[in-house]
Amino acid sequence: MQTTLTIKNLTKSFDQGKVKALDNVNFFVNKGDICAVVGESGSGKTTLIRLIAGLEELDSGEIHIENKLVASIKKNIAPEKRDVGMVFQEYALFPHLSVLENVVYGIKTSKAKKERALDTLELVGLKGYEKRYPHELSGGQQQRVALARALAPKPSVLILDEPFSNLDSMMRYRLRNEVFNIIKKTGVTAIFVTHDTQDALAVADEILILQNGKLVQKDEASELYKKPQSIYVASLFGNTVQLNKGLQIAFKCPLKEDCCHAIRNENLTVNKDCDYVSEAEILKRTFLGTHSQLLLKLDNGEHLTVVTNEPVLGKTIKVGFNSKDVLAFDE
Ligand SMILES: Nc1ncnc2c1ncn2[C@@H]1O[C@H](COP(=O)(O)OP(=O)(O)OP(=O)(O)O)[C@@H](O)[C@H]1O
């Protein structure tokens, strides 16, 4: 397997070292893979992609693109010479240039610029839109022009920074699938930052998790979901309830002392037989369309929220979970 992007011991601080935005980060991305970067606000996602793109200088470490050192303490290749394409959340198109001119702008070779731009516009489904100006396009179309502009020079690495966060949820879902199908078709290696872990699960070959500037886990989506290495990682991918002492007593599930345990909300069952069950009083019901959210008071006074699509009658229910669904972390 060929590697396109290699990051070695990457460290970056701001404010004379007071804020460590990235702390000794190491990873690589294989050719043609889509790698999502996920983490809470301030975890270092933007700093990471800005360093890769050459928009920021590193403190220590190395960045290699296609086996070429592009950044180290001694070397800092200019952004336009790194062979990196970028798509930002705010499209960043030139308003006074037509769609075609916007795409041609990114191509550096002197030969057949127009042909290549037209081919790329066809690839992103915008054939016939060449003469329009950005303000004559919808948000989704503008984002596809931005993608065409980044892809037209055939970069080694395509970076997407929150590419769908300006779009409404219907558009976002459609465009997400379209964009990542196009990326896969071109075979470009892509790294994209997202707050939306559903985006990451849906399209990424690998997901990289940052916490306080540290890379805490990098795995395929399904592995990461099934085997999160910390409660931080687990809770990024859906609501997770920590099984504190009170909940362990309510469910009569004595767990190991030196571990932290949690259960995903979707693995809590209502009125079903399972390994650990507790009676619960329903304090509040919230109707959410396809399902309802119930605020519960367990036998021993502990509170818990469950989401269910079962019809729930009466004032009390049985809530429970199975031992196979309990997540355990060494924390
Ligand atoms: N130019 C800067 N000057 C000072 N501190 C900075 C600068 N850029 C980033 N930081 C700090 O570095 C840390 C990481 O910031 P970064 O923007 O990379 O996080 P992020 O994960 O992209 O956050 P968000 O999801 O909110 O965009 C934060 O503590 C931030 O305040």
The ligand as an SDF file (V2000), in Angstrom:
LIG
                    3D

 31 33  0  0  0  0  0  0  0  0999 V2000
   -3.5210   31.7370   15.6730 N   0  0  0  0  0  0  0  0  0  0  0  0
   -3.7100   31.2890   16.9030 C   0  0  0  0  0  0  0  0  0  0  0  0
   -3.2580   31.9640   17.9680 N   0  0  0  0  0  0  0  0  0  0  0  0
   -3.4200   31.4970   19.2330 C   0  0  0  0  0  0  0  0  0  0  0  0
   -4.0300   30.3220   19.5290 N   0  0  0  0  0  0  0  0  0  0  0  0
   -4.5100   29.6100   18.4950 C   0  0  0  0  0  0  0  0  0  0  0  0
   -4.3800   30.0550   17.1440 C   0  0  0  0  0  0  0  0  0  0  0  0
   -4.9500   29.1080   16.3340 N   0  0  0  0  0  0  0  0  0  0  0  0
   -5.4310   28.1460   17.1470 C   0  0  0  0  0  0  0  0  0  0  0  0
   -5.1570   28.4360   18.4400 N   0  0  0  0  0  0  0  0  0  0  0  0
   -5.4910   27.6070   19.6100 C   0  0  0  0  0  0  0  0  0  0  0  0
   -5.0490   26.2950   19.3390 O   0  0  0  0  0  0  0  0  0  0  0  0
   -5.9750   25.3320   19.8110 C   0  0  0  0  0  0  0  0  0  0  0  0
   -6.4410   24.4550   18.6480 C   0  0  0  0  0  0  0  0  0  0  0  0
   -7.1920   25.2770   17.7620 O   0  0  0  0  0  0  0  0  0  0  0  0
   -7.8360   24.7210   16.4160 P   0  0  0  0  0  0  0  0  0  0  0  0
   -8.4570   25.8930   15.7160 O   0  0  0  0  0  0  0  0  0  0  0  0
   -6.8220   23.9510   15.6790 O   0  0  0  0  0  0  0  0  0  0  0  0
   -8.9590   23.7450   16.9840 O   0  0  0  0  0  0  0  0  0  0  0  0
  -10.1930   23.0700   16.2090 P   0  0  0  0  0  0  0  0  0  0  0  0
  -10.2400   21.6570   16.6470 O   0  0  0  0  0  0  0  0  0  0  0  0
  -10.0830   23.3260   14.7420 O   0  0  0  0  0  0  0  0  0  0  0  0
  -11.4240   23.8700   16.8010 O   0  0  0  0  0  0  0  0  0  0  0  0
  -12.8560   24.2040   16.1290 P   0  0  0  0  0  0  0  0  0  0  0  0
  -13.5570   22.8850   15.9610 O   0  0  0  0  0  0  0  0  0  0  0  0
  -13.5240   25.0700   17.1460 O   0  0  0  0  0  0  0  0  0  0  0  0
  -12.5980   24.8920   14.8270 O   0  0  0  0  0  0  0  0  0  0  0  0
   -7.0940   26.1150   20.4810 C   0  0  0  0  0  0  0  0  0  0  0  0
   -6.8270   26.1680   21.8610 O   0  0  0  0  0  0  0  0  0  0  0  0
   -6.9820   27.4860   19.8510 C   0  0  0  0  0  0  0  0  0  0  0  0
   -7.4680   28.4880   20.7120 O   0  0  0  0  0  0  0  0  0  0  0  0
  1  2  1  0
  2  3  1  0
  2  7  2  0
  3  4  2  0
  4  5  1  0
  5  6  2  0
  6  7  1  0
  6 10  1  0
  7  8  1  0
  8  9  2  0
  9 10  1  0
 10 11  1  0
 11 12  1  0
 11 30  1  0
 12 13  1  0
 13 14  1  0
 13 28  1  0
 14 15  1  0
 15 16  1  0
 16 17  2  0
 16 18  1  0
 16 19  1  0
 19 20  1  0
 20 21  2  0
 20 22  1  0
 20 23  1  0
 23 24  1  0
 24 25  2  0
 24 26  1  0
 24 27  1  0
 28 29  1  0
 28 30  1  0
 30 31  1  0
M  END
$$$$
